[in-house]
């Protein structure tokens, strides 16, 4: 037995955008509270649910106050969102870099069990430029790109799938 490995550890796979997948040691416990001070925070898994190598996705073109972008949502086999990519028309800008960072972190969070409902609650209503009218009649106004993405996820994966739209 490996001296660095405890009896309550199991192997899991770690990897990410552009990184090779590798096995890592993880505690056998399957969930943990992210922040004990937040009673409404969902229980997240210590294990990452990996998307299949070939997956379905949904790509949505949007505009917020004249700023064009594309939202691509990679799906698990059961149709749940598993990753999010946003491509803004002003590539190379600071905003574009920050959005890419958000997408990586958001994708990892949902792969570790953050529910879409919880994600919508956390990101809906965030305010920063660009904000204003959108090209989507279901979401006529957005207070930021993140607000738009949260509201799009809500419409597409919560309301439509539950028959509320």
C-alpha positions, 0 to 999 in steps of 0.5 A: 500500500502507498504510504501517501494514501490513506485507507479512506481515499479513492481514485478519481479523474481530474483534468480540464480545458487543455489539461491532460486527465490524470488520476488523483487521490480523493477522500472517499466521502462523496460530498461536502458543504462549500460554505457552512455560513450559507444555508441555501448552498447546495451540497457539492460532490468532491467527485467531478462528473466528466462529460463524454468525449463526444457530446451534444451541445446548444449554441445560442447567438445573443446581443446585449446593447449591441455587443454580440456573443455566442453562448454554447452549452455542452450537455451530459447524455441526459440533457443537463448542462455540463459546460458553458462557453461564451464567445464575445465579438471583441476577442482579446478584450479584458472582458473576454478574458474574464468571461473565459475564466468565469466559464471555466469555473462555472463549468467545473462547479456544475460538473461537481454538482452545482445545480442550475437552479442554484447557479441561476440564483447566484448569477442572476441580477449581476450588474456590469457593462454591457447591459441593456436591451437584448436580441432575445424576446424571452429576455428583453433586458439584461444587467450583464452578460452573466445575468443574461446567461443565468436567465437563459439557463433558467428559461431553457433548462428550468422553465421550458423543461418544467413546462412553465414557458 
